[in-house]
């Protein structure tokens, strides 16, 4: 597709997507819950806590979206 490949460090994408927060795992979960309330961050139906890895993956995708759109 001719898209540029970038492998940003966590510090880089967290600085963009989670700007103004503590930039930790809880901040990623809070961002996703606020920005994408329809997304279920529970790993299984029996899970009680949101999965921070899923939240960080969504944040990383958001970083890529912003990079491509120039926002």
mmCIF file of the N, C-alpha and C atoms, coordinates in Angstrom:
data_MODEL
# 
_entry.id   MODEL 
# 
loop_
_atom_site.group_PDB 
_atom_site.id 
_atom_site.type_symbol 
_atom_site.label_atom_id 
_atom_site.label_alt_id 
_atom_site.label_comp_id 
_atom_site.label_asym_id 
_atom_site.label_entity_id 
_atom_site.label_seq_id 
_atom_site.pdbx_PDB_ins_code 
_atom_site.Cartn_x 
_atom_site.Cartn_y 
_atom_site.Cartn_z 
_atom_site.occupancy 
_atom_site.B_iso_or_equiv 
_atom_site.pdbx_formal_charge 
_atom_site.auth_seq_id 
_atom_site.auth_comp_id 
_atom_site.auth_asym_id 
_atom_site.auth_atom_id 
_atom_site.pdbx_PDB_model_num 
ATOM 1   N N  . UNK A 1 1  ? 0.809   -1.204  0.000  1.00 0.00 ? 1  UNK A N  1 
ATOM 2   C CA . UNK A 1 1  ? 0.000   0.000   0.000  1.00 0.00 ? 1  UNK A CA 1 
ATOM 3   C C  . UNK A 1 1  ? 0.850   1.265   0.000  1.00 0.00 ? 1  UNK A C  1 
ATOM 4   N N  . UNK A 1 2  ? 2.133   1.120   0.149  1.00 0.00 ? 2  UNK A N  1 
ATOM 5   C CA . UNK A 1 2  ? 3.004   2.286   0.149  1.00 0.00 ? 2  UNK A CA 1 
ATOM 6   C C  . UNK A 1 2  ? 2.955   3.090   1.437  1.00 0.00 ? 2  UNK A C  1 
ATOM 7   N N  . UNK A 1 3  ? 2.481   2.486   2.509  1.00 0.00 ? 3  UNK A N  1 
ATOM 8   C CA . UNK A 1 3  ? 2.418   3.191   3.779  1.00 0.00 ? 3  UNK A CA 1 
ATOM 9   C C  . UNK A 1 3  ? 3.780   3.157   4.464  1.00 0.00 ? 3  UNK A C  1 
ATOM 10  N N  . UNK A 1 4  ? 4.142   4.230   5.131  1.00 0.00 ? 4  UNK A N  1 
ATOM 11  C CA . UNK A 1 4  ? 5.424   4.232   5.834  1.00 0.00 ? 4  UNK A CA 1 
ATOM 12  C C  . UNK A 1 4  ? 5.382   3.297   7.046  1.00 0.00 ? 4  UNK A C  1 
ATOM 13  N N  . UNK A 1 5  ? 6.509   2.672   7.327  1.00 0.00 ? 5  UNK A N  1 
ATOM 14  C CA . UNK A 1 5  ? 6.609   1.795   8.490  1.00 0.00 ? 5  UNK A CA 1 
ATOM 15  C C  . UNK A 1 5  ? 7.346   2.533   9.591  1.00 0.00 ? 5  UNK A C  1 
ATOM 16  N N  . UNK A 1 6  ? 6.713   2.583   10.733 1.00 0.00 ? 6  UNK A N  1 
ATOM 17  C CA . UNK A 1 6  ? 7.341   3.206   11.889 1.00 0.00 ? 6  UNK A CA 1 
ATOM 18  C C  . UNK A 1 6  ? 7.106   2.294   13.080 1.00 0.00 ? 6  UNK A C  1 
ATOM 19  N N  . UNK A 1 7  ? 8.123   2.090   13.885 1.00 0.00 ? 7  UNK A N  1 
ATOM 20  C CA . UNK A 1 7  ? 7.998   1.307   15.098 1.00 0.00 ? 7  UNK A CA 1 
ATOM 21  C C  . UNK A 1 7  ? 8.275   2.239   16.275 1.00 0.00 ? 7  UNK A C  1 
ATOM 22  N N  . UNK A 1 8  ? 7.251   2.970   16.678 1.00 0.00 ? 8  UNK A N  1 
ATOM 23  C CA . UNK A 1 8  ? 7.444   3.958   17.744 1.00 0.00 ? 8  UNK A CA 1 
ATOM 24  C C  . UNK A 1 8  ? 7.687   3.303   19.094 1.00 0.00 ? 8  UNK A C  1 
ATOM 25  N N  . UNK A 1 9  ? 8.480   3.943   19.886 1.00 0.00 ? 9  UNK A N  1 
ATOM 26  C CA . UNK A 1 9  ? 8.686   3.477   21.258 1.00 0.00 ? 9  UNK A CA 1 
ATOM 27  C C  . UNK A 1 9  ? 7.428   3.792   22.060 1.00 0.00 ? 9  UNK A C  1 
ATOM 28  N N  . UNK A 1 10 ? 7.227   3.081   23.167 1.00 0.00 ? 10 UNK A N  1 
ATOM 29  C CA . UNK A 1 10 ? 6.070   3.414   24.014 1.00 0.00 ? 10 UNK A CA 1 
ATOM 30  C C  . UNK A 1 10 ? 6.081   4.883   24.458 1.00 0.00 ? 10 UNK A C  1 
ATOM 31  N N  . UNK A 1 11 ? 7.257   5.412   24.727 1.00 0.00 ? 11 UNK A N  1 
ATOM 32  C CA . UNK A 1 11 ? 7.336   6.811   25.148 1.00 0.00 ? 11 UNK A CA 1 
ATOM 33  C C  . UNK A 1 11 ? 6.806   7.734   24.057 1.00 0.00 ? 11 UNK A C  1 
ATOM 34  N N  . UNK A 1 12 ? 7.059   7.392   22.803 1.00 0.00 ? 12 UNK A N  1 
ATOM 35  C CA . UNK A 1 12 ? 6.638   8.251   21.699 1.00 0.00 ? 12 UNK A CA 1 
ATOM 36  C C  . UNK A 1 12 ? 5.118   8.225   21.523 1.00 0.00 ? 12 UNK A C  1 
ATOM 37  N N  . UNK A 1 13 ? 4.532   7.022   21.390 1.00 0.00 ? 13 UNK A N  1 
ATOM 38  C CA . UNK A 1 13 ? 3.090   6.991   21.148 1.00 0.00 ? 13 UNK A CA 1 
ATOM 39  C C  . UNK A 1 13 ? 2.295   7.392   22.382 1.00 0.00 ? 13 UNK A C  1 
ATOM 40  N N  . UNK A 1 14 ? 2.805   7.079   23.572 1.00 0.00 ? 14 UNK A N  1 
ATOM 41  C CA . UNK A 1 14 ? 2.102   7.498   24.779 1.00 0.00 ? 14 UNK A CA 1 
ATOM 42  C C  . UNK A 1 14 ? 2.155   9.014   24.931 1.00 0.00 ? 14 UNK A C  1 
ATOM 43  N N  . UNK A 1 15 ? 3.261   9.625   24.515 1.00 0.00 ? 15 UNK A N  1 
ATOM 44  C CA . UNK A 1 15 ? 3.382   11.072  24.574 1.00 0.00 ? 15 UNK A CA 1 
ATOM 45  C C  . UNK A 1 15 ? 2.380   11.779  23.684 1.00 0.00 ? 15 UNK A C  1 
ATOM 46  N N  . UNK A 1 16 ? 1.996   11.124  22.601 1.00 0.00 ? 16 UNK A N  1 
ATOM 47  C CA . UNK A 1 16 ? 1.022   11.708  21.674 1.00 0.00 ? 16 UNK A CA 1 
ATOM 48  C C  . UNK A 1 16 ? -0.405  11.387  22.107 1.00 0.00 ? 16 UNK A C  1 
ATOM 49  N N  . UNK A 1 17 ? -0.697  10.119  22.288 1.00 0.00 ? 17 UNK A N  1 
ATOM 50  C CA . UNK A 1 17 ? -2.073  9.693   22.568 1.00 0.00 ? 17 UNK A CA 1 
ATOM 51  C C  . UNK A 1 17 ? -2.489  9.970   24.007 1.00 0.00 ? 17 UNK A C  1 
ATOM 52  N N  . UNK A 1 18 ? -1.582  9.773   24.936 1.00 0.00 ? 18 UNK A N  1 
ATOM 53  C CA . UNK A 1 18 ? -1.915  9.935   26.350 1.00 0.00 ? 18 UNK A CA 1 
ATOM 54  C C  . UNK A 1 18 ? -1.358  11.226  26.935 1.00 0.00 ? 18 UNK A C  1 
ATOM 55  N N  . UNK A 1 19 ? -1.172  12.223  26.097 1.00 0.00 ? 19 UNK A N  1 
ATOM 56  C CA . UNK A 1 19 ? -0.641  13.509  26.557 1.00 0.00 ? 19 UNK A CA 1 
ATOM 57  C C  . UNK A 1 19 ? -1.515  14.078  27.672 1.00 0.00 ? 19 UNK A C  1 
ATOM 58  N N  . UNK A 1 20 ? -0.866  14.588  28.694 1.00 0.00 ? 20 UNK A N  1 
ATOM 59  C CA . UNK A 1 20 ? -1.586  15.188  29.811 1.00 0.00 ? 20 UNK A CA 1 
ATOM 60  C C  . UNK A 1 20 ? -2.054  14.192  30.854 1.00 0.00 ? 20 UNK A C  1 
ATOM 61  N N  . UNK A 1 21 ? -1.627  12.945  30.729 1.00 0.00 ? 21 UNK A N  1 
ATOM 62  C CA . UNK A 1 21 ? -1.991  11.911  31.707 1.00 0.00 ? 21 UNK A CA 1 
ATOM 63  C C  . UNK A 1 21 ? -0.711  11.373  32.338 1.00 0.00 ? 21 UNK A C  1 
ATOM 64  N N  . UNK A 1 22 ? -0.882  10.359  33.184 1.00 0.00 ? 22 UNK A N  1 
ATOM 65  C CA . UNK A 1 22 ? 0.274   9.718   33.811 1.00 0.00 ? 22 UNK A CA 1 
ATOM 66  C C  . UNK A 1 22 ? 0.993   8.777   32.850 1.00 0.00 ? 22 UNK A C  1 
ATOM 67  N N  . UNK A 1 23 ? 0.372   8.500   31.705 1.00 0.00 ? 23 UNK A N  1 
ATOM 68  C CA . UNK A 1 23 ? 0.941   7.657   30.644 1.00 0.00 ? 23 UNK A CA 1 
ATOM 69  C C  . UNK A 1 23 ? 1.224   6.225   31.110 1.00 0.00 ? 23 UNK A C  1 
ATOM 70  N N  . UNK A 1 24 ? 0.457   5.757   32.074 1.00 0.00 ? 24 UNK A N  1 
ATOM 71  C CA . UNK A 1 24 ? 0.630   4.386   32.535 1.00 0.00 ? 24 UNK A CA 1 
ATOM 72  C C  . UNK A 1 24 ? -0.511  3.518   31.990 1.00 0.00 ? 24 UNK A C  1 
ATOM 73  N N  . UNK A 1 25 ? -0.556  2.282   32.433 1.00 0.00 ? 25 UNK A N  1 
ATOM 74  C CA . UNK A 1 25 ? -1.556  1.339   31.928 1.00 0.00 ? 25 UNK A CA 1 
ATOM 75  C C  . UNK A 1 25 ? -2.977  1.786   32.263 1.00 0.00 ? 25 UNK A C  1 
ATOM 76  N N  . UNK A 1 26 ? -3.162  2.337   33.450 1.00 0.00 ? 26 UNK A N  1 
ATOM 77  C CA . UNK A 1 26 ? -4.490  2.818   33.833 1.00 0.00 ? 26 UNK A CA 1 
ATOM 78  C C  . UNK A 1 26 ? -4.926  3.996   32.964 1.00 0.00 ? 26 UNK A C  1 
ATOM 79  N N  . UNK A 1 27 ? -3.972  4.816   32.568 1.00 0.00 ? 27 UNK A N  1 
ATOM 80  C CA . UNK A 1 27 ? -4.291  5.948   31.689 1.00 0.00 ? 27 UNK A CA 1 
ATOM 81  C C  . UNK A 1 27 ? -4.743  5.450   30.322 1.00 0.00 ? 27 UNK A C  1 
ATOM 82  N N  . UNK A 1 28 ? -4.131  4.382   29.825 1.00 0.00 ? 28 UNK A N  1 
ATOM 83  C CA . UNK A 1 28 ? -4.529  3.812   28.534 1.00 0.00 ? 28 UNK A CA 1 
ATOM 84  C C  . UNK A 1 28 ? -5.953  3.273   28.618 1.00 0.00 ? 28 UNK A C  1 
ATOM 85  N N  . UNK A 1 29 ? -6.265  2.581   29.695 1.00 0.00 ? 29 UNK A N  1 
ATOM 86  C CA . UNK A 1 29 ? -7.615  2.049   29.885 1.00 0.00 ? 29 UNK A CA 1 
ATOM 87  C C  . UNK A 1 29 ? -8.613  3.202   29.965 1.00 0.00 ? 29 UNK A C  1 
ATOM 88  N N  . UNK A 1 30 ? -8.293  4.228   30.709 1.00 0.00 ? 30 UNK A N  1 
ATOM 89  C CA . UNK A 1 30 ? -9.193  5.380   30.853 1.00 0.00 ? 30 UNK A CA 1 
ATOM 90  C C  . UNK A 1 30 ? -9.396  6.078   29.510 1.00 0.00 ? 30 UNK A C  1 
ATOM 91  N N  . UNK A 1 31 ? -8.337  6.216   28.728 1.00 0.00 ? 31 UNK A N  1 
ATOM 92  C CA . UNK A 1 31 ? -8.446  6.855   27.412 1.00 0.00 ? 31 UNK A CA 1 
ATOM 93  C C  . UNK A 1 31 ? -9.398  6.071   26.522 1.00 0.00 ? 31 UNK A C  1 
ATOM 94  N N  . UNK A 1 32 ? -9.209  4.752   26.457 1.00 0.00 ? 32 UNK A N  1 
ATOM 95  C CA . UNK A 1 32 ? -10.054 3.926   25.589 1.00 0.00 ? 32 UNK A CA 1 
ATOM 96  C C  . UNK A 1 32 ? -11.500 3.960   26.059 1.00 0.00 ? 32 UNK A C  1 
ATOM 97  N N  . UNK A 1 33 ? -11.710 3.889   27.359 1.00 0.00 ? 33 UNK A N  1 
ATOM 98  C CA . UNK A 1 33 ? -13.083 3.940   27.874 1.00 0.00 ? 33 UNK A CA 1 
ATOM 99  C C  . UNK A 1 33 ? -13.766 5.259   27.524 1.00 0.00 ? 33 UNK A C  1 
ATOM 100 N N  . UNK A 1 34 ? -13.013 6.340   27.527 1.00 0.00 ? 34 UNK A N  1 
ATOM 101 C CA . UNK A 1 34 ? -13.564 7.657   27.214 1.00 0.00 ? 34 UNK A CA 1 
ATOM 102 C C  . UNK A 1 34 ? -13.757 7.844   25.707 1.00 0.00 ? 34 UNK A C  1 
ATOM 103 N N  . UNK A 1 35 ? -12.746 7.499   24.937 1.00 0.00 ? 35 UNK A N  1 
ATOM 104 C CA . UNK A 1 35 ? -12.753 7.743   23.482 1.00 0.00 ? 35 UNK A CA 1 
ATOM 105 C C  . UNK A 1 35 ? -13.555 6.712   22.704 1.00 0.00 ? 35 UNK A C  1 
ATOM 106 N N  . UNK A 1 36 ? -13.529 5.467   23.171 1.00 0.00 ? 36 UNK A N  1 
ATOM 107 C CA . UNK A 1 36 ? -14.216 4.368   22.487 1.00 0.00 ? 36 UNK A CA 1 
ATOM 108 C C  . UNK A 1 36 ? -15.080 3.591   23.492 1.00 0.00 ? 36 UNK A C  1 
ATOM 109 N N  . UNK A 1 37 ? -16.149 4.192   24.000 1.00 0.00 ? 37 UNK A N  1 
ATOM 110 C CA . UNK A 1 37 ? -16.937 3.547   25.063 1.00 0.00 ? 37 UNK A CA 1 
ATOM 111 C C  . UNK A 1 37 ? -17.582 2.228   24.641 1.00 0.00 ? 37 UNK A C  1 
ATOM 112 N N  . UNK A 1 38 ? -17.730 2.004   23.356 1.00 0.00 ? 38 UNK A N  1 
ATOM 113 C CA . UNK A 1 38 ? -18.356 0.775   22.881 1.00 0.00 ? 38 UNK A CA 1 
ATOM 114 C C  . UNK A 1 38 ? -17.408 -0.425  22.916 1.00 0.00 ? 38 UNK A C  1 
ATOM 115 N N  . UNK A 1 39 ? -16.122 -0.195  23.132 1.00 0.00 ? 39 UNK A N  1 
ATOM 116 C CA . UNK A 1 39 ? -15.133 -1.277  23.136 1.00 0.00 ? 39 UNK A CA 1 
ATOM 117 C C  . UNK A 1 39 ? -15.134 -1.981  24.490 1.00 0.00 ? 39 UNK A C  1 
ATOM 118 N N  . UNK A 1 40 ? -15.213 -3.298  24.439 1.00 0.00 ? 40 UNK A N  1 
ATOM 119 C CA . UNK A 1 40 ? -15.165 -4.124  25.639 1.00 0.00 ? 40 UNK A CA 1 
ATOM 120 C C  . UNK A 1 40 ? -13.712 -4.506  25.902 1.00 0.00 ? 40 UNK A C  1 
ATOM 121 N N  . UNK A 1 41 ? -13.162 -4.070  27.011 1.00 0.00 ? 41 UNK A N  1 
ATOM 122 C CA . UNK A 1 41 ? -11.766 -4.354  27.334 1.00 0.00 ? 41 UNK A CA 1 
ATOM 123 C C  . UNK A 1 41 ? -11.592 -5.569  28.242 1.00 0.00 ? 41 UNK A C  1 
ATOM 124 N N  . UNK A 1 42 ? -12.655 -6.315  28.456 1.00 0.00 ? 42 UNK A N  1 
ATOM 125 C CA . UNK A 1 42 ? -12.546 -7.508  29.281 1.00 0.00 ? 42 UNK A CA 1 
ATOM 126 C C  . UNK A 1 42 ? -12.040 -8.666  28.425 1.00 0.00 ? 42 UNK A C  1 
ATOM 127 N N  . UNK A 1 43 ? -11.055 -9.375  28.942 1.00 0.00 ? 43 UNK A N  1 
ATOM 128 C CA . UNK A 1 43 ? -10.446 -10.475 28.194 1.00 0.00 ? 43 UNK A CA 1 
ATOM 129 C C  . UNK A 1 43 ? -11.437 -11.609 27.962 1.00 0.00 ? 43 UNK A C  1 
ATOM 130 N N  . UNK A 1 44 ? -12.195 -11.968 28.981 1.00 0.00 ? 44 UNK A N  1 
ATOM 131 C CA . UNK A 1 44 ? -13.198 -13.023 28.879 1.00 0.00 ? 44 UNK A CA 1 
ATOM 132 C C  . UNK A 1 44 ? -14.482 -12.549 29.549 1.00 0.00 ? 44 UNK A C  1 
ATOM 133 N N  . UNK A 1 45 ? -15.515 -13.337 29.420 1.00 0.00 ? 45 UNK A N  1 
ATOM 134 C CA . UNK A 1 45 ? -16.785 -12.963 30.057 1.00 0.00 ? 45 UNK A CA 1 
ATOM 135 C C  . UNK A 1 45 ? -16.694 -13.036 31.577 1.00 0.00 ? 45 UNK A C  1 
ATOM 136 N N  . UNK A 1 46 ? -15.720 -13.772 32.090 1.00 0.00 ? 46 UNK A N  1 
ATOM 137 C CA . UNK A 1 46 ? -15.540 -13.885 33.534 1.00 0.00 ? 46 UNK A CA 1 
ATOM 138 C C  . UNK A 1 46 ? -14.569 -12.845 34.102 1.00 0.00 ? 46 UNK A C  1 
ATOM 139 N N  . UNK A 1 47 ? -13.922 -12.105 33.238 1.00 0.00 ? 47 UNK A N  1 
ATOM 140 C CA . UNK A 1 47 ? -12.957 -11.101 33.680 1.00 0.00 ? 47 UNK A CA 1 
ATOM 141 C C  . UNK A 1 47 ? -13.664 -9.976  34.423 1.00 0.00 ? 47 UNK A C  1 
ATOM 142 N N  . UNK A 1 48 ? -12.955 -9.434  35.407 1.00 0.00 ? 48 UNK A N  1 
ATOM 143 C CA . UNK A 1 48 ? -13.497 -8.306  36.166 1.00 0.00 ? 48 UNK A CA 1 
ATOM 144 C C  . UNK A 1 48 ? -12.729 -7.019  35.890 1.00 0.00 ? 48 UNK A C  1 
ATOM 145 N N  . UNK A 1 49 ? -11.460 -7.152  35.531 1.00 0.00 ? 49 UNK A N  1 
ATOM 146 C CA . UNK A 1 49 ? -10.635 -5.979  35.266 1.00 0.00 ? 49 UNK A CA 1 
ATOM 147 C C  . UNK A 1 49 ? -10.410 -5.823  33.766 1.00 0.00 ? 49 UNK A C  1 
ATOM 148 N N  . UNK A 1 50 ? -10.349 -4.592  33.290 1.00 0.00 ? 50 UNK A N  1 
ATOM 149 C CA . UNK A 1 50 ? -10.051 -4.384  31.873 1.00 0.00 ? 50 UNK A CA 1 
ATOM 150 C C  . UNK A 1 50 ? -8.622  -4.828  31.558 1.00 0.00 ? 50 UNK A C  1 
ATOM 151 N N  . UNK A 1 51 ? -8.430  -5.335  30.370 1.00 0.00 ? 51 UNK A N  1 
ATOM 152 C CA . UNK A 1 51 ? -7.118  -5.818  29.944 1.00 0.00 ? 51 UNK A CA 1 
ATOM 153 C C  . UNK A 1 51 ? -6.309  -4.635  29.409 1.00 0.00 ? 51 UNK A C  1 
ATOM 154 N N  . UNK A 1 52 ? -5.252  -4.278  30.112 1.00 0.00 ? 52 UNK A N  1 
ATOM 155 C CA . UNK A 1 52 ? -4.468  -3.104  29.717 1.00 0.00 ? 52 UNK A CA 1 
ATOM 156 C C  . UNK A 1 52 ? -3.760  -3.317  28.389 1.00 0.00 ? 52 UNK A C  1 
ATOM 157 N N  . UNK A 1 53 ? -3.427  -4.552  28.052 1.00 0.00 ? 53 UNK A N  1 
ATOM 158 C CA . UNK A 1 53 ? -2.781  -4.824  26.765 1.00 0.00 ? 53 UNK A CA 1 
ATOM 159 C C  . UNK A 1 53 ? -3.691  -4.492  25.596 1.00 0.00 ? 53 UNK A C  1 
ATOM 160 N N  . UNK A 1 54 ? -4.972  -4.806  25.750 1.00 0.00 ? 54 UNK A N  1 
ATOM 161 C CA . UNK A 1 54 ? -5.943  -4.460  24.706 1.00 0.00 ? 54 UNK A CA 1 
ATOM 162 C C  . UNK A 1 54 ? -6.073  -2.943  24.602 1.00 0.00 ? 54 UNK A C  1 
ATOM 163 N N  . UNK A 1 55 ? -6.092  -2.269  25.730 1.00 0.00 ? 55 UNK A N  1 
ATOM 164 C CA . UNK A 1 55 ? -6.199  -0.810  25.732 1.00 0.00 ? 55 UNK A CA 1 
ATOM 165 C C  . UNK A 1 55 ? -4.978  -0.179  25.066 1.00 0.00 ? 55 UNK A C  1 
ATOM 166 N N  . UNK A 1 56 ? -3.792  -0.694  25.380 1.00 0.00 ? 56 UNK A N  1 
ATOM 167 C CA . UNK A 1 56 ? -2.583  -0.144  24.776 1.00 0.00 ? 56 UNK A CA 1 
ATOM 168 C C  . UNK A 1 56 ? -2.533  -0.414  23.278 1.00 0.00 ? 56 UNK A C  1 
ATOM 169 N N  . UNK A 1 57 ? -3.049  -1.554  22.833 1.00 0.00 ? 57 UNK A N  1 
ATOM 170 C CA . UNK A 1 57 ? -3.101  -1.843  21.393 1.00 0.00 ? 57 UNK A CA 1 
ATOM 171 C C  . UNK A 1 57 ? -3.997  -0.836  20.679 1.00 0.00 ? 57 UNK A C  1 
ATOM 172 N N  . UNK A 1 58 ? -5.121  -0.503  21.285 1.00 0.00 ? 58 UNK A N  1 
ATOM 173 C CA . UNK A 1 58 ? -6.018  0.486   20.695 1.00 0.00 ? 58 UNK A CA 1 
ATOM 174 C C  . UNK A 1 58 ? -5.355  1.860   20.673 1.00 0.00 ? 58 UNK A C  1 
ATOM 175 N N  . UNK A 1 59 ? -4.639  2.197   21.735 1.00 0.00 ? 59 UNK A N  1 
ATOM 176 C CA . UNK A 1 59 ? -3.926  3.483   21.780 1.00 0.00 ? 59 UNK A CA 1 
ATOM 177 C C  . UNK A 1 59 ? -2.850  3.536   20.695 1.00 0.00 ? 59 UNK A C  1 
ATOM 178 N N  . UNK A 1 60 ? -2.159  2.440   20.483 1.00 0.00 ? 60 UNK A N  1 
ATOM 179 C CA . UNK A 1 60 ? -1.127  2.399   19.450 1.00 0.00 ? 60 UNK A CA 1 
ATOM 180 C C  . UNK A 1 60 ? -1.751  2.549   18.060 1.00 0.00 ? 60 UNK A C  1 
ATOM 181 N N  . UNK A 1 61 ? -2.897  1.923   17.848 1.00 0.00 ? 61 UNK A N  1 
ATOM 182 C CA . UNK A 1 61 ? -3.615  2.095   16.582 1.00 0.00 ? 61 UNK A CA 1 
ATOM 183 C C  . UNK A 1 61 ? -4.054  3.544   16.401 1.00 0.00 ? 61 UNK A C  1 
ATOM 184 N N  . UNK A 1 62 ? -4.481  4.175   17.477 1.00 0.00 ? 62 UNK A N  1 
ATOM 185 C CA . UNK A 1 62 ? -4.865  5.591   17.421 1.00 0.00 ? 62 UNK A CA 1 
ATOM 186 C C  . UNK A 1 62 ? -3.662  6.463   17.064 1.00 0.00 ? 62 UNK A C  1 
ATOM 187 N N  . UNK A 1 63 ? -2.503  6.116   17.596 1.00 0.00 ? 63 UNK A N  1 
ATOM 188 C CA . UNK A 1 63 ? -1.284  6.846   17.240 1.00 0.00 ? 63 UNK A CA 1 
ATOM 189 C C  . UNK A 1 63 ? -1.044  6.732   15.728 1.00 0.00 ? 63 UNK A C  1 
ATOM 190 N N  . UNK A 1 64 ? -1.171  5.533   15.187 1.00 0.00 ? 64 UNK A N  1 
ATOM 191 C CA . UNK A 1 64 ? -0.991  5.334   13.741 1.00 0.00 ? 64 UNK A CA 1 
ATOM 192 C C  . UNK A 1 64 ? -2.015  6.110   12.930 1.00 0.00 ? 64 UNK A C  1 
ATOM 193 N N  . UNK A 1 65 ? -3.248  6.131   13.387 1.00 0.00 ? 65 UNK A N  1 
ATOM 194 C CA . UNK A 1 65 ? -4.290  6.887   12.689 1.00 0.00 ? 65 UNK A CA 1 
ATOM 195 C C  . UNK A 1 65 ? -3.953  8.362   12.647 1.00 0.00 ? 65 UNK A C  1 
ATOM 196 N N  . UNK A 1 66 ? -3.524  8.875   13.787 1.00 0.00 ? 66 UNK A N  1 
ATOM 197 C CA . UNK A 1 66 ? -3.160  10.299  13.845 1.00 0.00 ? 66 UNK A CA 1 
ATOM 198 C C  . UNK A 1 66 ? -1.954  10.595  12.959 1.00 0.00 ? 66 UNK A C  1 
ATOM 199 N N  . UNK A 1 67 ? -1.020  9.676   12.940 1.00 0.00 ? 67 UNK A N  1 
ATOM 200 C CA . UNK A 1 67 ? 0.184   9.855   12.119 1.00 0.00 ? 67 UNK A CA 1 
ATOM 201 C C  . UNK A 1 67 ? -0.197  9.919   10.638 1.00 0.00 ? 67 UNK A C  1 
ATOM 202 N N  . UNK A 1 68 ? -1.056  9.014   10.204 1.00 0.00 ? 68 UNK A N  1 
ATOM 203 C CA . UNK A 1 68 ? -1.471  8.972   8.802  1.00 0.00 ? 68 UNK A CA 1 
ATOM 204 C C  . UNK A 1 68 ? -2.322  10.168  8.405  1.00 0.00 ? 68 UNK A C  1 
ATOM 205 N N  . UNK A 1 69 ? -3.168  10.628  9.325  1.00 0.00 ? 69 UNK A N  1 
ATOM 206 C CA . UNK A 1 69 ? -4.048  11.742  9.014  1.00 0.00 ? 69 UNK A CA 1 
ATOM 207 C C  . UNK A 1 69 ? -3.442  13.105  9.320  1.00 0.00 ? 69 UNK A C  1 
ATOM 208 N N  . UNK A 1 70 ? -2.273  13.088  9.967  1.00 0.00 ? 70 UNK A N  1 
ATOM 209 C CA . UNK A 1 70 ? -1.611  14.341  10.282 1.00 0.00 ? 70 UNK A CA 1 
ATOM 210 C C  . UNK A 1 70 ? -2.281  15.117  11.390 1.00 0.00 ? 70 UNK A C  1 
ATOM 211 N N  . UNK A 1 71 ? -2.894  14.430  12.332 1.00 0.00 ? 71 UNK A N  1 
ATOM 212 C CA . UNK A 1 71 ? -3.586  15.110  13.437 1.00 0.00 ? 71 UNK A CA 1 
ATOM 213 C C  . UNK A 1 71 ? -2.810  14.978  14.704 1.00 0.00 ? 71 UNK A C  1 
# 
